[in-house]
Amino acid sequence: MKYKNLNLAFLYEIIVGFGCILSVAIWGQNGLATLGLIAIRPIVLGKEQIKDEKSYFSLSYKVLSSSIVIVAMLIIAIFIIINFIPHLIPKLPPRDKILFLLLPFFLMTHGVVGFMYNQKN
């Protein structure tokens, strides 16, 4: 089963991810509770059978692998900044919030990449 409107599903991920990033920035780890909004998506959006499984799973693989690569590059960049470029540390979020921002950032990135790949097809 897949969502009838994948663009809307990816936009929903972007909105929830961005909202969660803002709530983590404001309330710290308690802001991660806004990730619960992603559980509403299957209720709100309609589903349908997958007609062409090969292209759908190919799209899913591209979106997931691209999102993981982007988040991994972010983690590496943060590590490099913290250890080798100390004058940029004040521009980073507080260290206690960096870890809590990774999951919402992944969700938002997954939505953006999925929306772009889906527009291309």
URBELHU-V296834 format. One record per backbone hydrogen bond with DSSP energy under -1.0 kcal/mol. NH is the residue of the N-H (numbers start at 0). CO is the residue of the C=O. If there is no record, write none. Layout:
nh: [NH;NH]
co: [CO;CO]
This chain:
nh: [1;3;8;9;10;11;12;13;14;15;16;17;18;19;20;21;22;23;24;25;26;27;30;31;32;33;34;35;36;37;38;39;43;44;47;55;56;57;58;59;60;61;62;63;64;65;66;67;68;69;70;71;72;73;74;75;76;77;78;79;80;81;82;83;84;87;88;90;91;96;97;100;104;105;106;107;108;109;110;111;112;113;114;115;116;117;118;119;120]
co: [47;45;4;5;6;7;8;9;10;11;12;13;14;15;16;17;18;19;20;21;22;23;27;28;29;30;31;32;33;34;35;36;39;40;1;51;52;53;54;55;56;57;58;59;60;61;62;63;64;65;66;67;68;69;70;71;72;73;74;75;76;77;78;79;80;84;85;87;88;93;93;96;100;101;102;103;104;105;106;107;108;109;110;111;112;113;114;115;116]
